[in-house]
Amino acid sequence: MEDKARELAPVLVDMLAKKPASSRLLVGIYGIPASGKSTFADLLLKYIDILLVNDPQNSAILVSLDGWHLSRAQLAQFPDPILARDRRGAHWTFDSASYLQFVQSLRTEISADMQIIKAPSWDHSLKDPTPDAISIHPNHRLVIIEGLYAALGVDSWGEAALLLDERWYIELSVEEAQRRLVKRHVITGVGKDLADALWRAEKNDFPNGQFLITNAVTPTRVISSVEDPVLTVEADIALSEAIRAQSKSV
């Protein structure tokens, strides 16, 4: 995805230059689980920062939808808390109304005395969101929003998606996504063993991806997902070790 990010960063910088100084360029990066949207968004920001390094009036910032996950305490208040916990990551386990308010605030006219806009982030150690962890300053005129539901077309998600200038879809086949997901769950330890990794991919990640495919707003650009070969080797090794460990335990 490195080459594609390097190629497309100037496209966004050019779009930004054509917008009024009082407005922002909002870009959504989305795709089904394991499509590489987070990696691509990080790379895109890196190359945009290089292009804008000598332009203090115009900066870019990346915001992840993970910050709008409902907390574990909130999920525990659901009528079926076990289902809510198991399906964490489904669109209904996010605070989509708060996310819509955030995107709407980004659409307000920029002025020197405007308040800093806050966004939540995700704490991997706590496995919960951290409120007001990200600050969007007036010079942050290019905002990249990355996440599975950045262009989902239902409820508040759909309203937010239509406020974005660009909606870039990272395209990946469902079959390849499932293969990557199992590997990712094994290498990151999300799945306690291979069977658990398979269960998580099939019962939660795959349904979420299929829901996005069925209900997404039309993208403004489609980008083919290319897996990093280094990560592929690491994941293959981890998966092989998990398979061997599971075979010994049988």
N, C-alpha and C positions, 0 to 999 in steps of 0.2 A: 504493500500500500504506500510505501515511501515515494515511489516515482509519481503516483497519482496525486499525492498530497503536494508534492513539489510543483506539479503541473497546474493544479487548480488554485493554489494559494494566490497567484497573481490575478486570477479571474475575480476572486472576492475583493482583493485590494482595489481593482479597477472599478468594481461595482460600488464600493464604498466611496471612491473619489467622485462618483457621479451623483451621490445623494446629497441633499442639503446638509449643511454643517449642524443643523439642529435636530437631525434624525439619526437613527441607528440602522445598521444592516443586521438583520436577524437571520441566522442560518441554522436549520435543524438537520442533524445527522442522525439517521435512524436505519434500522434493519432488524431482522430477526435475531434471536440469541446466537452468539458465536459468529456473527457476520464480520466482526472486526471493526465495528463502528467506533468503539472507544479508542482503539489504536489509531485509526484513521483520523479521528478528531484531534488527538494529541499531536500527530504529525502535521496536520493542517495548521494548527496553532503555531507550531514551531516555525514553519516556513513563512507564515504571515508575520510573526514577530520579527523575523529577519528583514522582511521587506519594509516594515514600519519602524525599524530601530531608530531612525533619525527623524521621526515624526511624532513628537510628544503630544500633539493635539489629537492624534488618532491611534488608539490601541485596541487590541483584541483580547477577549477573555473567553474561557471555556467554562460552561456550566453543565453539570451532569444531572439528569433527571433522578438519579438515585437519591438525591437530597429530599425528594418529595415522597419517598417511601413512608407509609404509616409506621409508627414505632411499634415495637413488640407489645408495649403496654396498650396501645390503641387496638391492635389486632386481637388482644386478649378480651376486648369488650365486644367483639362480634358475636352474633347469635351462635355461630359455630366457630369457636376460636381455633380448634384443631385444623379445620379446613382452611381458615384464614392464614394460619401459620404455614401449612403445607403448600398453599398456593401463593405465598408471598412472592411478588413479582408480577402477578396478574394485574391488569389495569385498575381493578377495583380495590387493590391494596395500596394505592397511592392517594395522596391528597391533590386530586386534579383541580379542584376549585382554587386552592392556594396557588398552584402552578399557573393557572390562567391569569390570576391577579398579577403574578410576577411578569408574565409576558406583556400584559396590558400596560404595566408600569414602564416597561422598556419602550413602549410606543409613545410615551409622553415626550413633548418637545424638550430637547436638551437646553439647559441654561447654566450659566456659571454658578448660580446660587442654588441650583436644585439639590435636593437631598440625595445622599448616596442610596442606591437601591441594594437591598440585601437579598441573598439567596441562601438556602440551606445547602449543606454538603453531607457526605456519607462517612461515618466513622467505621472503618473496617474492624477495629478492635472491639467496639461496642456492638457492632452489627445493627446500628440505629442511626437515624439522621442527626445532624448537628445544626440547629437553627442559626440563621444569620452568620454563617461561616464565610460567605463570599460577599465581597463588596464590589458593586458595579459603579464606577466613577463616571463623571461626565465625559472623560476622554475615552472611555470604553465604548467606542462607536460601532465596533464589530463584535457581536455576541454570538458565539457558537453554542448551541444547545444540543447535547448528545444524549440519546437514550432510545430505548425500544419504542416508546410511545410519542416521540416528538412530532409525528405526523399522523397519529391515530385520529380517525374521523368521527368518534362518538363522544357525546356529552361535552364536558368542558374541554376535553382533549381536542375535539374538532375545532372549537372556537379558537383555541390557542394556535393550532396548526395553521389556520388561515391568516393569522397575524404575522407569520414568518414570511420573509422575502424569498428565501430559498429553502427547499425541502429536498435534501440529497439522500437518496435511498441506496444503501449498501446491499447489493443483490447477491444472494447466495441460495443454492438449492436446499430444500428441506433435508434431503438425504445427507449432503455434506455438512450441514449445520448439526444434525444429530451426531455424526461421527466426531466433529470437533467438540461438541458439548460433553460427550462422555469423557473424552480426553481431558478437557478443561476441568471437569469436576474431580477427576482423579488427581491431576497434577497440583491443583489448588487445595485439595483436601475437603472440598465441599461435600463430596460423597465419601462416606466412611469406608466403603469398599466398592468394588466394581458393580455389584448388584444395586447398591444404593445410588451410584452415579447414573446407571441406566434408568432407574426408577425416576430420579429427579428430571432427567432429560425428557422422558416420555410422558410423565404425568404433569409436569409444570412448564418447563421451557418450551417444549414443542407446542402445546395448546396455546401458549401466549404468542408464539411466533405465528401460528396459523390464524389467530384472531387478528393480529396486525395485518397480515396479508389480505384478509377478507375485508377489513374495515379501514384501510389507510386512505388518507387524502392523496390525490395524484401528486407524484413527485415532480420537481422541476428538473432534476437530474438523476440518472441511474448510474451507479458506479459498481463495477464487478469486484467482488471481494477476492483478494489474493492473500493466502496465508503466509505468514513469515516463516521461511524454511527453518530458522533456528528454533522457533517455538514448536514447529512440527516435530523436529527431532526430539526435543525435550519431552514433549507430550507422548510421543511414541514409546520412549523409554519408560516413562511413568506408567503408561497403560500396560506395557508388557510385564512390569514388576507387579502391578496389581493383579493381573491375570495369574501369574505364577503363585503369588501369595494366596489367592483364592483357591487355586487348585490344590495347594498343600493342605488347606484347612478342610477340604471336603473328605 
